[in-house]
Every structure is written in C-alpha cells, then in structure tokens.
Amino acid sequence: MGYDSIFWLPVCAVLTALGLVLTYTYGRRRGYRAMLRGAAWSLIPIAAYLTGSIKMLWKIGDAIGNFASGFVFSPVKWAGIGVTALCVALFFATSGRERRKAARGKAESRAAARTDKKAAPSAATPPGVAAPAAGTAALPAVRQPEPAKNQAPAKGSRKGGAALDDDMKDIEEILRNRGL
C-alpha cells in the first residue's frame, strides 16, 4: 500500500473531529485550559494534511520500515552492532581511568604546593602561635566560650571543654587525611 492509495483528507478530518469531540467531553470536567490544550492536539492531523507533512512522514516511516526489515535479517548489520557495543565499552572503560588519573595529578600538585608553603612559616601566623607541622593543614584556632562563673559546665564536658576538643581533633585528623 503506497501513499497515493489512501485518501488522506477524510482520514485527517475524521481524526480531527474525533479528537475535538473527546476534547469537549473530557474538557467540561477539567476546565477551559485543558479543553484548549486538547483542541490544539486535535487539530494536528488536519494541519499535517494541509501543509503536506503527511507525505513527508509517510516517506520517513517507509524508510525506517525498510531499514528495520533489512537490519533484522542481516548478519553484517548485527556484526556492526557488536563493534558499536565494543566501542562504547572501550570509551566507558578509558574515560573513568582518565578522570581518576587527572584527579590524582591535581591532588599531588596541591600536596606539593602545600609543602612549599609550609617550608617557611607564614607571615600571617600570629606571634606566640607555633607554625603547623609539615604535612598538616593549618586550621583556624577555635576559641572555646568560657562558661559563666555561676553556671555549671555543660553535660558531657570534661574539665570545661575536653569533649569538644576531642571532637575537633577527630575533625582535624579527617581533614588532614583528606589533604585539606
């Protein structure tokens, strides 16, 4: 059955009329906005006929059908699918390695820059504060608020803030391990 063997005007007119009837039926419950949207969808078949797009869509569908029927029964095409799958697998396998290698290179360059900075004490280090040891990141000093004289120390704190200091030491250790 070819394109010219079908009378397209009646087919498109029936599809448009059916769409408009359904739009009116369902649109009464949903409101005018839904009705207008349904009318827009319903007018597509007649618009395609009037612009000549149906012939183009027919040719596209025919080409896809011919390609698919020739594709299913052709061992050469299936070999092409296998080679394509191999290409995709190789791309995925190598892209992850490149990202990890690039990240490793950045981390090494940051570590080298950090050791260069730590070789000489910074001028920003306040007097009376020791410069951080080599290989550790300088973290800002955390000042503990002093409890009021009439208040008891908070629950869980040992000797006025030892628990908080332990937590900070854990955080500092994690940051050092991460290279931050």
GROMACS elastic network, one bead per residue, 0.5 to 0.9 nm:
[ bonds ]
;  ai    aj funct       b0    kb
    1     4     6  0.83111   500
    1     5     6  0.63900   500
    1     6     6  0.81373   500
    2     5     6  0.54867   500
    2     6     6  0.74728   500
    2    58     6  0.89301   500
    3     6     6  0.61053   500
    3     7     6  0.88167   500
    3     8     6  0.88287   500
    3    55     6  0.70165   500
    3    58     6  0.68676   500
    3    59     6  0.83997   500
    4     7     6  0.74467   500
    4     8     6  0.87071   500
    6    11     6  0.85290   500
    7    10     6  0.63186   500
    7    11     6  0.68469   500
    8    11     6  0.51330   500
    8    12     6  0.60479   500
    8    13     6  0.84389   500
    8    49     6  0.70956   500
    8    54     6  0.82573   500
    9    12     6  0.53065   500
    9    13     6  0.60176   500
    9    14     6  0.85819   500
    9    46     6  0.76389   500
    9    49     6  0.67829   500
    9    50     6  0.86273   500
   10    13     6  0.50095   500
   10    14     6  0.60217   500
   10    15     6  0.85416   500
   11    14     6  0.53064   500
   11    15     6  0.62667   500
   11    16     6  0.86737   500
   11    45     6  0.85362   500
   11    46     6  0.88564   500
   12    15     6  0.51261   500
   12    16     6  0.61055   500
   12    17     6  0.85697   500
   12    44     6  0.87445   500
   12    45     6  0.50696   500
   12    46     6  0.51121   500
   12    47     6  0.85991   500
   12    48     6  0.82459   500
   12    49     6  0.67836   500
   13    16     6  0.51419   500
   13    17     6  0.60950   500
   13    18     6  0.85398   500
   13    45     6  0.74249   500
   13    46     6  0.60112   500
   14    17     6  0.50933   500
   14    18     6  0.60045   500
   14    19     6  0.84369   500
   15    18     6  0.51851   500
   15    19     6  0.60834   500
   15    20     6  0.86330   500
   15    42     6  0.74511   500
   15    43     6  0.86204   500
   15    45     6  0.66163   500
   15    46     6  0.80469   500
   16    19     6  0.50920   500
   16    20     6  0.61896   500
   16    21     6  0.87151   500
   16    39     6  0.88394   500
   16    41     6  0.86879   500
   16    42     6  0.50713   500
   16    43     6  0.55149   500
   16    44     6  0.73699   500
   16    45     6  0.60638   500
   16    46     6  0.63413   500
   17    20     6  0.51209   500
   17    21     6  0.62288   500
   17    22     6  0.86690   500
   17    42     6  0.75687   500
   17    43     6  0.85212   500
   18    21     6  0.52158   500
   18    22     6  0.62519   500
   18    23     6  0.85065   500
   18    42     6  0.78636   500
   19    22     6  0.52191   500
   19    23     6  0.59916   500
   19    24     6  0.86307   500
   19    38     6  0.75668   500
   19    39     6  0.73333   500
   19    41     6  0.76612   500
   19    43     6  0.78126   500
   20    24     6  0.61653   500
   20    25     6  0.86008   500
   20    38     6  0.73659   500
   20    39     6  0.58777   500
   20    41     6  0.88173   500
   20    42     6  0.57333   500
   20    43     6  0.79283   500
   21    24     6  0.52089   500
   21    25     6  0.62258   500
   21    26     6  0.87330   500
   22    25     6  0.50227   500
   22    26     6  0.60922   500
   22    27     6  0.79778   500
   22    38     6  0.83476   500
   23    26     6  0.54225   500
   23    27     6  0.53890   500
   23    28     6  0.83624   500
   23    34     6  0.81951   500
   23    35     6  0.57811   500
   23    36     6  0.82890   500
   23    37     6  0.85661   500
   23    38     6  0.52281   500
   23    39     6  0.63137   500
   23    42     6  0.78162   500
   24    27     6  0.50041   500
   24    28     6  0.62071   500
   24    35     6  0.64655   500
   24    38     6  0.83017   500
   24    39     6  0.83720   500
   25    28     6  0.59908   500
   25    29     6  0.78912   500
   25    35     6  0.89773   500
   26    29     6  0.58796   500
   26    30     6  0.67328   500
   26    31     6  0.88307   500
   26    34     6  0.85727   500
   26    35     6  0.76892   500
   27    31     6  0.56038   500
   27    32     6  0.66926   500
   27    33     6  0.82474   500
   27    34     6  0.58266   500
   27    36     6  0.82985   500
   27    38     6  0.77223   500
   28    31     6  0.56975   500
   28    32     6  0.74894   500
   28    34     6  0.88167   500
   28    35     6  0.74166   500
   30    33     6  0.78664   500
   30    34     6  0.60323   500
   30    35     6  0.74542   500
   31    34     6  0.56875   500
   31    35     6  0.63188   500
   31    36     6  0.88756   500
   32    36     6  0.60561   500
   32    37     6  0.85481   500
   33    36     6  0.52281   500
   33    37     6  0.63083   500
   33    38     6  0.86556   500
   34    37     6  0.50835   500
   34    38     6  0.61091   500
   34    39     6  0.85764   500
   35    38     6  0.50777   500
   35    39     6  0.61545   500
   35    40     6  0.86828   500
   36    39     6  0.50095   500
   36    40     6  0.62760   500
   36    41     6  0.88115   500
   37    40     6  0.51223   500
   37    41     6  0.64885   500
   37    42     6  0.86931   500
   38    41     6  0.51382   500
   38    42     6  0.60858   500
   38    43     6  0.87363   500
   39    43     6  0.62276   500
   39    44     6  0.89702   500
   40    43     6  0.54331   500
   40    44     6  0.69148   500
   41    44     6  0.56249   500
   41    45     6  0.84979   500
   42    45     6  0.70325   500
   42    46     6  0.84620   500
   43    46     6  0.57858   500
   43    47     6  0.62261   500
   43    48     6  0.87375   500
   44    47     6  0.50579   500
   44    48     6  0.60513   500
   44    49     6  0.86922   500
   45    48     6  0.51314   500
   45    49     6  0.63661   500
   45    50     6  0.87686   500
   45    54     6  0.85436   500
   46    49     6  0.50642   500
   46    50     6  0.61642   500
   46    51     6  0.86441   500
   47    50     6  0.51334   500
   47    51     6  0.61496   500
   47    52     6  0.85337   500
   47    53     6  0.83710   500
   48    51     6  0.53517   500
   48    52     6  0.61204   500
   48    54     6  0.57005   500
   49    52     6  0.52367   500
   49    53     6  0.62092   500
   49    54     6  0.56983   500
   49    55     6  0.83437   500
   50    53     6  0.77699   500
   50    54     6  0.87617   500
   51    54     6  0.80353   500
   52    55     6  0.60210   500
   52    56     6  0.72634   500
   53    56     6  0.50949   500
   53    57     6  0.61132   500
   53    58     6  0.84942   500
   54    58     6  0.59735   500
   54    59     6  0.85835   500
   55    59     6  0.62715   500
   55    60     6  0.86889   500
   56    59     6  0.51710   500
   56    60     6  0.62602   500
   56    61     6  0.86495   500
   57    60     6  0.50447   500
   57    61     6  0.60885   500
   57    62     6  0.84823   500
   58    61     6  0.51429   500
   58    62     6  0.60470   500
   58    63     6  0.85754   500
   59    62     6  0.50159   500
   59    63     6  0.60957   500
   59    64     6  0.85882   500
   60    63     6  0.51544   500
   60    64     6  0.62056   500
   60    65     6  0.85872   500
   61    64     6  0.51195   500
   61    65     6  0.60864   500
   61    66     6  0.86208   500
   62    65     6  0.50563   500
   62    66     6  0.61548   500
   62    67     6  0.85482   500
   63    66     6  0.51581   500
   63    67     6  0.60907   500
   63    68     6  0.85399   500
   64    67     6  0.50845   500
   64    68     6  0.60436   500
   64    69     6  0.85686   500
   65    68     6  0.51313   500
   65    69     6  0.61087   500
   65    70     6  0.85295   500
   66    69     6  0.52459   500
   66    70     6  0.61162   500
   66    71     6  0.83274   500
   67    70     6  0.52286   500
   67    71     6  0.58295   500
   67    72     6  0.86420   500
   68    72     6  0.60803   500
   68    73     6  0.88371   500
   69    72     6  0.54968   500
   69    73     6  0.68618   500
   69    74     6  0.88709   500
   70    73     6  0.58225   500
   70    74     6  0.62467   500
   70    77     6  0.86768   500
   71    74     6  0.53640   500
   71    75     6  0.82828   500
   71    76     6  0.86802   500
   71    77     6  0.59690   500
   71    78     6  0.76530   500
   72    75     6  0.82259   500
   72    77     6  0.79880   500
   72    78     6  0.79587   500
   73    77     6  0.84013   500
   73    78     6  0.86751   500
   74    77     6  0.54149   500
   74    78     6  0.66134   500
   74    79     6  0.88987   500
   75    78     6  0.50239   500
   75    79     6  0.62005   500
   75    80     6  0.86244   500
   76    79     6  0.50684   500
   76    80     6  0.63311   500
   76    81     6  0.88402   500
   77    81     6  0.64205   500
   77    82     6  0.88171   500
   78    82     6  0.63852   500
   78    83     6  0.87681   500
   79    82     6  0.50245   500
   79    83     6  0.63157   500
   79    84     6  0.86051   500
   80    83     6  0.51204   500
   80    84     6  0.61169   500
   80    85     6  0.86099   500
   81    85     6  0.61529   500
   81    86     6  0.86059   500
   82    85     6  0.51055   500
   82    86     6  0.62470   500
   82    87     6  0.87086   500
   83    87     6  0.62351   500
   83    88     6  0.87412   500
   84    87     6  0.50420   500
   84    88     6  0.63023   500
   84    89     6  0.86546   500
   85    88     6  0.51482   500
   85    89     6  0.61636   500
   85    90     6  0.86196   500
   86    89     6  0.50979   500
   86    90     6  0.61519   500
   86    91     6  0.86360   500
   87    90     6  0.51705   500
   87    91     6  0.62023   500
   87    92     6  0.86905   500
   88    91     6  0.51298   500
   88    92     6  0.62431   500
   88    93     6  0.85800   500
   89    92     6  0.52194   500
   89    93     6  0.60776   500
   89    94     6  0.86718   500
   90    93     6  0.50467   500
   90    94     6  0.61558   500
   90    95     6  0.84924   500
   91    94     6  0.53830   500
   91    95     6  0.59928   500
   91    96     6  0.88161   500
   92    95     6  0.53163   500
   92    96     6  0.65874   500
   92    97     6  0.89768   500
   93    96     6  0.60393   500
   93    97     6  0.69826   500
   94    97     6  0.52719   500
   94    98     6  0.63402   500
   94    99     6  0.88401   500
   95    98     6  0.51851   500
   95    99     6  0.63460   500
   95   100     6  0.87850   500
   96    99     6  0.52017   500
   96   100     6  0.63141   500
   96   101     6  0.86124   500
   97   100     6  0.51685   500
   97   101     6  0.60643   500
   97   102     6  0.85477   500
   98   101     6  0.50034   500
   98   102     6  0.60354   500
   98   103     6  0.85113   500
   99   102     6  0.51178   500
   99   103     6  0.61231   500
   99   104     6  0.85387   500
  100   103     6  0.50619   500
  100   104     6  0.60473   500
  100   105     6  0.85610   500
  101   104     6  0.50644   500
  101   105     6  0.61701   500
  101   106     6  0.86899   500
  102   105     6  0.50842   500
  102   106     6  0.62774   500
  102   107     6  0.86865   500
  103   106     6  0.51303   500
  103   107     6  0.62232   500
  103   108     6  0.86778   500
  104   107     6  0.51089   500
  104   108     6  0.62193   500
  104   109     6  0.86753   500
  105   108     6  0.51429   500
  105   109     6  0.62017   500
  105   110     6  0.86140   500
  106   109     6  0.51344   500
  106   110     6  0.61365   500
  106   111     6  0.85831   500
  107   110     6  0.51040   500
  107   111     6  0.61609   500
  107   112     6  0.86527   500
  107   179     6  0.80424   500
  108   111     6  0.50400   500
  108   112     6  0.61807   500
  108   113     6  0.86006   500
  109   112     6  0.50712   500
  109   113     6  0.61479   500
  109   114     6  0.85175   500
  110   113     6  0.50667   500
  110   114     6  0.60422   500
  110   115     6  0.86852   500
  110   179     6  0.85037   500
  111   115     6  0.62638   500
  111   116     6  0.86775   500
  111   135     6  0.84055   500
  111   179     6  0.72949   500
  112   115     6  0.52545   500
  112   116     6  0.63351   500
  112   117     6  0.87959   500
  113   116     6  0.51227   500
  113   117     6  0.63477   500
  113   118     6  0.87615   500
  114   117     6  0.51459   500
  114   118     6  0.62316   500
  114   119     6  0.87118   500
  114   135     6  0.79194   500
  114   136     6  0.89606   500
  114   137     6  0.81791   500
  115   118     6  0.50540   500
  115   119     6  0.61491   500
  115   134     6  0.68538   500
  115   135     6  0.67020   500
  116   119     6  0.53771   500
  116   120     6  0.76844   500
  117   120     6  0.63060   500
  117   121     6  0.77254   500
  117   122     6  0.76736   500
  118   121     6  0.61459   500
  118   122     6  0.75609   500
  118   131     6  0.82702   500
  118   132     6  0.76993   500
  118   133     6  0.79002   500
  118   134     6  0.61732   500
  118   135     6  0.79871   500
  118   136     6  0.87936   500
  118   137     6  0.88992   500
  119   134     6  0.73907   500
  121   124     6  0.84513   500
  121   125     6  0.73140   500
  121   130     6  0.89551   500
  121   131     6  0.60125   500
  121   132     6  0.83963   500
  122   125     6  0.55584   500
  122   131     6  0.76733   500
  123   126     6  0.77559   500
  125   128     6  0.86264   500
  125   129     6  0.67401   500
  125   130     6  0.78282   500
  125   131     6  0.68097   500
  126   129     6  0.58121   500
  126   130     6  0.85042   500
  127   130     6  0.80750   500
  130   133     6  0.86246   500
  131   134     6  0.89597   500
  131   138     6  0.80103   500
  132   135     6  0.83897   500
  132   136     6  0.64770   500
  132   137     6  0.70921   500
  132   138     6  0.58188   500
  132   139     6  0.86558   500
  133   136     6  0.58511   500
  133   137     6  0.82671   500
  133   138     6  0.86034   500
  134   137     6  0.82690   500
  135   176     6  0.80356   500
  135   179     6  0.86268   500
  136   139     6  0.89012   500
  136   175     6  0.89379   500
  136   176     6  0.58463   500
  136   177     6  0.88818   500
  136   179     6  0.79473   500
  136   180     6  0.84518   500
  137   172     6  0.84393   500
  137   175     6  0.78206   500
  137   176     6  0.61830   500
  137   179     6  0.73691   500
  137   180     6  0.61939   500
  138   141     6  0.89524   500
  138   180     6  0.89138   500
  139   142     6  0.86780   500
  139   172     6  0.76306   500
  142   168     6  0.86507   500
  144   161     6  0.74260   500
  144   164     6  0.87085   500
  146   149     6  0.86844   500
  146   160     6  0.81355   500
  147   150     6  0.82297   500
  147   151     6  0.65286   500
  147   152     6  0.76363   500
  147   153     6  0.67197   500
  147   154     6  0.85882   500
  147   160     6  0.79416   500
  148   151     6  0.53397   500
  148   152     6  0.80769   500
  148   153     6  0.88824   500
  149   152     6  0.79907   500
  151   154     6  0.86328   500
  152   155     6  0.87412   500
  153   156     6  0.85746   500
  153   157     6  0.67616   500
  153   158     6  0.82875   500
  153   159     6  0.81856   500
  153   160     6  0.60762   500
  153   161     6  0.84156   500
  154   157     6  0.57615   500
  154   158     6  0.87712   500
  154   160     6  0.78818   500
  154   161     6  0.85872   500
  155   158     6  0.85002   500
  156   161     6  0.89555   500
  156   163     6  0.70602   500
  157   160     6  0.59066   500
  157   161     6  0.53836   500
  157   162     6  0.61826   500
  157   163     6  0.52644   500
  157   164     6  0.73398   500
  158   161     6  0.59644   500
  158   162     6  0.51801   500
  158   163     6  0.60891   500
  158   164     6  0.89395   500
  159   162     6  0.59411   500
  159   163     6  0.85476   500
  160   163     6  0.83664   500
  161   164     6  0.52787   500
  161   165     6  0.63079   500
  161   166     6  0.87683   500
  162   166     6  0.62077   500
  162   167     6  0.87198   500
  163   166     6  0.50922   500
  163   167     6  0.64096   500
  163   168     6  0.87624   500
  164   167     6  0.50690   500
  164   168     6  0.62604   500
  164   169     6  0.86415   500
  165   168     6  0.50026   500
  165   169     6  0.61267   500
  165   170     6  0.86406   500
  166   169     6  0.50513   500
  166   170     6  0.63221   500
  166   171     6  0.87461   500
  167   170     6  0.51200   500
  167   171     6  0.63285   500
  167   172     6  0.86511   500
  168   171     6  0.50001   500
  168   172     6  0.60256   500
  168   173     6  0.84858   500
  169   172     6  0.50109   500
  169   173     6  0.60738   500
  169   174     6  0.86007   500
  170   173     6  0.51159   500
  170   174     6  0.62626   500
  170   175     6  0.86707   500
  171   174     6  0.51101   500
  171   175     6  0.61825   500
  171   176     6  0.85808   500
  172   175     6  0.50934   500
  172   176     6  0.60950   500
  172   177     6  0.86213   500
  173   176     6  0.50523   500
  173   177     6  0.61830   500
  173   178     6  0.86514   500
  174   177     6  0.51491   500
  174   178     6  0.63126   500
  174   179     6  0.86937   500
  174   180     6  0.87947   500
  175   178     6  0.50966   500
  175   179     6  0.61998   500
  175   180     6  0.52156   500
  176   179     6  0.50029   500
  176   180     6  0.58164   500
  177   180     6  0.77018   500
